[in-house]
Amino acid sequence: MSNIGKIANASALLPIRGVCYEPTPSDDTAPPLQRYFDSDYANSDFPLLWGKANSGRGDVANLAGNVGVNFLHLYNWSVPPAPGTPPGPYQRNHLPFLDECHTHHVKVFVPISNYFLEQIHQGNGTTVATQISAMVTEIYDNKQTPHAAAGIWGIGNEFDLAGGFTVNDVVTAIQYLIAAEQALDIPPRARLPITAPVSFADPGGANKPGIVAIQNLQAAFVTAGLQAVWTDRFIASVNPFNDGAYLKTYIDNIFPTAFPDLPFFFTEMGSSIPGGGGTVTDEHTQAKYVLSQLHNSAPRANFMGTCVFQDLDQSAVKTGTEATFGMSKYVTPLSYTHGTIPSGYTPGGGETYRVDTLQNKPLYDSVKTVYKAT
């Protein structure tokens, strides 16, 4: 029996047909000398990547209309400005991106990224609390309902592997989030669900990947006095890359045995090249592997759906297999137009960014086959 309906605004996500969205321009670079300051492109500084206006590439419209995507898993959300004011230094305005997503019936995973959890861990919690308050204010925009495209709060990624922060920092960020909502007098029925993705690590080889990390998170909720938040708002999420047959067993047996009442979804699912336990050797076998994953991970009971990792090969900022997960890739040779970051923005005001021409990989068709059918 599904418990999804017991969590406010959770049913609006169903069924999750998601993609991990990171539209990195081909001239970006990896930290510490990152070309564009961070990897947040879902904002008013980069509209030609995600929007169609002014001859933009129109990623959101393409993913929604051509592939059937209705959920975008983001990883970075820079501190926004106060509503109605231009972005200050190192701030970005996400409302135009959210408006574009709403136009195409796409919900957004709004991330409080690992950066903020690391800052909490380093003793900068007071600053982070203010930054999270700005994010909450942007999502609600001085109203008592969230932006129509905002789907769920995502707290970090894989705290069980991160090293720079712990499960306790995840809980602290959630406390800051709740305090910000209370300060804005957001009613409980309007508050978004919360998740905190964990890896598929399996400590001790017990054939329970992700389970221990989620159990540790639940214990941290209880210690912090957040048991009601766990019951009323929390949706679990894990990042599996196993084959389709295993994912079916995980969804139907392994996870519900450990957490019979807890809704969950996959925040990352796919395969690198090579990968898939040796079965993936090229783009075509990658597409076949992920097609099986998708066929075996249809939403059912407390399982809400999945996010394919990811929309674009990250070959500009990653190397080796980490750069091969995408549904699309830059064309060869590179071809692009340019957008311009608005003048006055710090950093990069007046500088250009690439709007690359992309080529669909066979994986694109696998995702389209399943998502458009549902």
N, C-alpha and C positions, 0 to 999 in steps of 0.2 A: 504494500500500500504506500502511496506517495505522501510525503510530508511537506512537499514543496509549497503547497498552498498555505501552510501555517506561517510562512515567512513573508512579511510585507514586501511587495514588489518583486518577489522571486518569480511568480508565474509569468510576468511580463517578459522574461528572458526566454521562455520556452518556444520551440526547441532551440537550443544553442547550436547554430551553424557558424562556427567561428573561425577566424584566421588571426594569427599573431602578426600584427601590422607594424613594420619598421621600414619606411620608404627611403632608406639611406641613399643620398646622392653618390654618384660614382667617384666624386673627388673628396669624399669625407675621409678622415683618417682616424685611426684608433687612438685612445688616450695614451699618454698625457697631452699630446699636441692635437687634440680633436679639432677638426676644421670648423665645425658648427657649434662649439661650446658644449652641446650635449646631444642626445639622440631623441629629443622631443621635437617632432615635426608636425604634430597635430594641433596647429595653432595658426594665428593670423600672419605669421612671418613666412610661412611656406605654402600658401594656398594653391599654387600651381601644381603641387604634388597630389594633393587629395581632392581638389575641387576642379570643376569643369569650366568655371567662369574664366574669361580672359584667355581662352585657349589652353587652359590647364589640362593636365593629364587625366584628372578625374578618377583617381583610384577608388574612392568610396562608391561612386556611381557604377564603376566597372565591376567591382567586387560584389556589390549588391545585385545589380541587374543582370550581369553575365554569368556569375558563379552561384548566386543564391546565398551569399554571406549575409548574416543578420547580426553579427557580433564581432567586434574588433578588440583583441587583447593587446593593449599598449603596455609599454614598460617604463616610460619616463613622462612625467608631467611636471614641468617647471612651475615655480611659484607664480601664480597669476597676479595681476594688478587688482586694486580695488575696483569694484564694478563701476563702469562708466568712465574710467580713467585710462590713459595710455600706459602701456607697459613701462615700468622703470627699468633700471639696469638689472639684467639677468632675470627678467620676468617675461612671461608670454601669455597672450590672451587666447584661450581655447574655445571661446564661445562660437566663433564662426565655424570651426571644425565640428562642434557638436550640432550646430544648426544644419550643416551639410549631412551629417549622419542621420538626423531626424527626418530630413527630407526623403531619405532613401530607406527609412525604417530599420536603421542599424543601431543597436545598443553598444555602449562603450564600457569596457573594463577600465575604470579610472584608477591609475596606479599611484600609490604612495611608495616611491621606489626604494631600492636598496640604499641609495645615497642617504635618504633621510633616516633610515634605520641605523646606518653607520654613524651618522651624526648624533643620534640619541645615545648610541653605545659609547661614543667619545665624550659624553658629558654635556652635549649642546642641546639638551632637551627643551629648554626654554625657547630657544630660537625655532626649533622644529615645531613646537606647539603653535607658534604664531604662523608659521608657514602652512601647516595643515589647516589652520583656521581660514587662511586665505583661499585654499583649495575648496573647502566646504562652502565658503561664501560664494565662490564662483559657480559651483554646481547648483546652488539654490538661488543665486542672483537676487537676494533679498526677498525671495518669495518663500512660501511654505510648502512648495513642492519642488522636487529636483528637476533639472533640465530633462526634457522628454527623451533625450538620447543617452542620458547617464543610466547605466545598468547596474553596476556593482562596484564597490570599493575593493581594490586589490592591494593588499599590504605586503610589499616586497616580493621577492621571488626566491624560493628554495632556501629559506632560513636554516634548514637542516644541513645545508652544504656551505653556506656563504662564508663563514669564518670571520667576517668583519662585524657581525652582530649576532644576537641570539634570539631565541623564542621570546625571551622577556622583553626585548626591544620591540618585537612585533606587537605584543600586548600593550606596551606603553603607547605606541602609535595609535592603536585602537582607542585607548583612553583619551588621547588628545582629540581624536576624531569625534568621539561621543561628546566631549566637553564643548567642542565647537558647535555641534548640532544643538546642544542644550542652550548655549549662549544665543543662538539664533532662534530659539523657540520652535524648532522643527518638530512637528508632532510625530510620534512613533510610526503612524501609518504611512508617513511620507519618507521615512528614512530608508536608504538603500541597503540591500544585503551587503555582507562583508565576507571576503575570502582572503586566504594567505596561501599561495601555491607552495607545495612541497615537491621534492624530487621523488623519483621512483626507487630510491635507495632501499635496500632490504637488510637492515642490520641483523647479523646472525644467520642469514640465509633461511629465514623462517617462511619464505614464500608469502610474505605479507608486505610487499613494497608500498612505501608511503604511510603505512598504518602507524608505525611507531612515532613518526614525526607528528602526525595528527593527534595521537594520544598525548604526546608531550605538550602540544598546543592546548588541548582541552584542559590538561592539568594546570597550565599557566593561567588560563581563563579563570578556573576555579580559585586559584590562589589570589588572583587580583580582584575577586568578587564580581566577575563578569559571566557567571553561569547563565543568567537570563539572556545575555547577548548571544552566548553560544546557542541557546535553545531557540531564540526568536529571530536571529539575524544571520547566523553563520552558515555558509555553504562551503564545504570542503572542495579543494582542487588539487590535482596531482598532475605530474608531467611524465607520462609514459611514452616509451618508444618501442615497446614490445610488439610482437606480431598480433594479427587480428584474433586468432584463436585464443591467445592468452588474455587479451583485453576482454573478450566475451566472458571468460571465467571470472576475471577480476570484477567486472560490473555486476554479474549475476550472483556471485558467491563470495569471493574474498572480501570485498569492501563491505557489503551488507552484513556479513557475519560479524565483522568488527564493529560496525556502526549501523545498526538496522534502521535508525530513525533519521540519519543525517543525509540531506541532499548533497550531491557532489557532481563535479564535471572535470573534464580534462582541459587544463590550461595550455598544455603543449603536447602534441602528438604528431609523429612523423618519422622520417628516417633520413640520415645523412647518406652521402655517397663516398665511399662504400659504407655499408651499415646493414641493418636488418638481420643481425646474427650471421652475416656472410651471404645473405640472399640478395642484397642490393649491391649491384656493381655498376650501374649506370642510370641515366635518367628514366629509362623505360622500366627497369625493375623497381626503381624507387616509386614510380607511379602505381605499379601493380601492388607493391607492398602496402602503400598508404590506402589504396582502394579497399583492400581487405580490412585494414584497420577501421576504416569508415563504415563498411558494411556491418562490422561486428560491434560498433559502438553507437548504435542508434539510441536515442533517448528512451528510457523506460523506467518505471518505478521511480526511485529517487535519483536516478542518473539523468542529468539535464542536457548532455551533449558534449561537444568537443571543439577545440581550437586547433586547427592544423598549423604546425610550425614549419614554415612561415610564408608570408606573401612573396618575399624577394630574397634571392641568394645574397648573403652579406659579404660578398667578395671584396668590397671596398675597405672593410674594417676588420675582417677575420681571415684566417688562412686555413688550409686543409679541409677536413670534413666539416668543420664548423661553418664554412662558407657555402654549403651545398644544399641546405634544407629547403630552399625556396620553391614556390610555384612558378616563379618567373625569374628572369635574369637580365642583366644589361645586354643589349645587342652587341655583336662583334662585327666590325669595329664600333667603338662607342659612338653614340649619336645622341645629341641633347640640345635643348633650348635652354634659356636662362630665365629665372625669376630674380627679383631683387628684394632683399630684406629691407623693410621700411627704414627710411632715413631717421636718424635719431635713436634707433635702437642700440643698446649696448649689451653684448658686443655684436659687431658685424653690420651695423646700420649702413645701408647704401651698397653693401657688397652683394654680389650675385651668388645664386645657387643653381646647380644643375637640375634640370627636369629631364631625366634620361628616358630615351625610348627603350621599352622593355619587350622582351620576347617570352612568350609563354612556354613553359616546359611541359612535358607529358603529365606531370603531376597536376597541373592546372585542370586538365580535362577529367582527371580522377575525382577531384574535389567537386567540380561542376556536375559531374554525373550523379553524385549522391546528393549534394545540396539542392540542386534544382528539382530533383525528384520529390523532395520533401517540402 
